[in-house]
Amino acid sequence: MSATFRTLPLIAAVSLATQSLTVGAQQLEEVIVTAQKRAESLQDVPISVSAIQGEKIQDAGIPNMAALADYVPNLHIADAPVNTNIYMRGVGSGNNQGFEQSVGMYIDGVYMGRGRQYRAAFLDVERVEVLRGPQGTLFGRNTVAGAINITTASARAGDELEGEVMVSAESFDGRVVEGFIGSGLTDTLGARVAVKYRETDGFADNAFLGTSEGGVEELSYRLSLNWQPTDDLNVNFKYSQSDYERTGATTTGTVFLDAAGRAENVPNRSAFADTAYNIMDVFFPGYQEQTSREFEVFKDNGFGRSQEDGIGIGLNPDSSDNDITNMVLNVDWQVGELTVTSITGWSEYQYIDGADVDWLPLQFISRDDDQTFEQFSQEIRIASPGGEFFDYVAGLYYDQSDLEFQRQVAIDTNFDGLFPEFLSIVTPGNPPPEVLPQNLLFALTAGAYDMNQIARNHNYQLDSDSWAVFGQGTFNFTDTLRLTVGVRYTEENKDVRSTQFLSDLNSGLLNESDNYFLHLIQATSFNAYNYDYTQDRSTDALVPSFNLQWDISDDSMLYASFSQGFKSGGFTAADDGEPGDLQQGTFPCAPTLPDFTVDLSACYDVTNPNDQFEFDDEEVDAFEIGGKHTLFDGGMTLNWAAFYTEYTDLQVAIFQGIGFVVENAASSEILGLEVDALWQATDNLRLGANFAWLDATYGDFDNGPCTAIQLDADPLCGTGLPGATSNPLSGEPTLYASDYSASFFWDYIRPVGNSMEFFVGGEINYRDAFNSAGDNDPIDVIDAYTKTNLRFGLRSGDWEIMAYGRNIFDEEVFMQSYDTPVLAGSHSRYLEESAVFGARLKYTF
């Protein structure tokens, strides 16, 4: 895409802003946000904020945060088979479950610190505010890249009965039913109930299984209560539940090395990789061509050769089952001129994932995760009335959370019977499969270890508590000039226990095995070991912020800000990695004869982690200048922000062929520009555009993670050991950082007769290419794409009927690209939604 086209939204916005102010007198509605813990006009808030109203979310059919990211400059949120990637301005947390999120999400004021919580469906949302850049003072914990503030609709005491019902039918047998009903039960008590059900069969075809991939079924509901016993006291309680199930995963192979490519690029590949490649060559010679077809995958999802007899490896087929519960009690108490606010939050989730992580039509590698999370939080704030020389907000914050998961990674070296069949085909004379070695382990150990399946089992428990005191004050020097100063002091403590044991079919895959060959093979081929680590850490930080704001007129203001932030360190949740006494991929232990068992305690200290087990705090310094302008007598808004940000000890988690590595990249430097424009062109036509330019690079990362081809040439690449090679990434782009992103959107309404109106609207969302793998392998760069949405319909009184389409030109878009596990040199990608068309009927009362 040409540079000229990329800058069109910015050029259009600037040209509109410079036209004569007599072009139109239509006015935009004022947008109210709470980005500074007060209800304020968006145009008065000196922060780069995008505010998306609930009506827009509803009309555009945006189901969750991942879909909303298309509409927000410099925001990337994408689900993947085993993680959710959340990045803002090129900074995020990757997929290590020991990480806190760099982009903090707050639902009705309650902090949601885990990526899995981003998967909950949008339900009865009033608005979503996306605050870009560090928000370390008022939003606090770990918001080094930004904060997302979701406000859901509330019950209101004393109101009349109201409600809404919407029913939609979509492509791929999609069905959506949602609505709410609310009423004031008494003059002082109100209630509101909202429900949403969504189901779809999935948009990708699995040509191997003959099924659809990515099918979703979700049910969400919320009960809201509002009690206002006096004019000075307002109490809101909300209970939300979201159940989300996904069947399969829209992952497809994109690069699969043929024999010549393997010989050239990965000549030192492991026996596991070589065997899987050779079996694929014999039984699935058309695999590469098969997966090159758009919206098509070719994999077994853990069922092996037959889906009828159930899964053949692991605990669950490729799927995800998520249950998320949130509760919040919000109390606003007017004490004289002061407002005292208490927000008590409780959140929990559990998910069970099964992942066919070889992404092949082979029963080879599976991963199962069973994770639970519980969090309690309490915030108390006091706010001055506003409008004084000195306005302030101050408060205390505390949260405590418990994270626990069990993970099993299982490997089938019988390949559901394909291994002996393969040997029969390639062995001279073609002896029958039953007289040949039944698995690769038998062949590797000359018959000493005959085991079809082996596994590693990881248990991780992390207990965290955090408390903070914060304050922000604004000095209103004149009616047009003000200085805001903020500070937050935080202390965090974390305790972890991370244990792992290896198993096989003799012991049962959920029970520990002491077989020498099992431990030898897991160590040397997969860098997996028995261990039992118990660690704790404490950290504290004082982060200030400064913001100078100048109202150059009643309709225009400029601001400049400096802020710091930090994200606490922790402990990796990856299950691979050598203990501290050993070198990567080695197993110097001796077997106990004659039964070939092993006494690990006589070989290494299972309680001693390596240096990568703990990672450090991440810190940030951010500078920003911006402006917010209201033009055409209130008919247009034009907002912009330019920023420069430096990150130190950036936390990164990178997949390296057989597992994940956690590192603190030395630094990163990020600068960019964001522009938002909205214009009520006529009474009937509203136009909007946003544009972002981003330059996000590693400032000092000389020992970055290595690509699969580099690791094949040097297994110690990137370890920093003497004589080891490296992959310097200094000056290279960070993850999910598109140079350009832009959106253009429109809504048009035209009366039809006396009581009906026709409406049409849509969006064009563009995102430039970006890196999606931490080793910056060019194979894993996601190409630029444009997605177009369209909707139109009729409404009259209480009724509305609408037809709509998402990604109407059916552009194949990928969320993420990564090394195919074990098969060094090959790569897989995760698909976004294809074109979806539907119709919706809405009734309001």
LINTA-V352833 format. One record per run of one state. SS is the DSSP state (alpha for helix, beta for strand, coil for the rest). FROM is the first residue (numbers start at 1). TO is the last residue. Records with the same first field share a line. If there is no record, write none. Layout:
SS = FROM-TO / FROM-TO
//
This chain:
coil = 1-2 / 7-7 / 18-31 / 34-39 / 45-48 / 60-64 / 72-74 / 80-83 / 89-90 / 93-102 / 108-109 / 113-114 / 120-124 / 133-145 / 153-161 / 171-173 / 185-188 / 201-203 / 207-210 / 214-214 / 231-232 / 248-250 / 256-258 / 266-270 / 284-286 / 292-295 / 298-318 / 336-337 / 356-364 / 384-389 / 413-414 / 427-432 / 436-439 / 445-452 / 477-480 / 505-514 / 527-530 / 554-555 / 568-569 / 572-591 / 593-596 / 598-599 / 603-613 / 616-617 / 635-635 / 656-659 / 681-684 / 701-703 / 705-707 / 714-726 / 728-732 / 734-739 / 753-755 / 768-769 / 772-777 / 783-784 / 797-798 / 807-813 / 820-826 / 832-835 / 845-845
alpha = 3-6 / 8-17 / 42-44 / 54-59 / 65-71 / 115-119 / 259-265 / 271-283 / 287-291 / 415-426 / 433-435 / 440-444 / 516-526 / 600-602 / 632-634 / 708-713 / 778-780
beta = 32-33 / 40-41 / 49-53 / 75-79 / 84-88 / 91-92 / 103-107 / 110-112 / 125-132 / 146-152 / 162-170 / 174-184 / 189-200 / 204-206 / 211-213 / 215-230 / 233-247 / 251-255 / 296-297 / 319-335 / 338-355 / 365-383 / 390-412 / 453-476 / 481-504 / 515-515 / 531-553 / 556-567 / 570-571 / 592-592 / 597-597 / 614-615 / 618-631 / 636-655 / 660-680 / 685-700 / 704-704 / 727-727 / 733-733 / 740-752 / 756-767 / 770-771 / 781-782 / 785-796 / 799-806 / 814-819 / 827-831 / 836-844
//
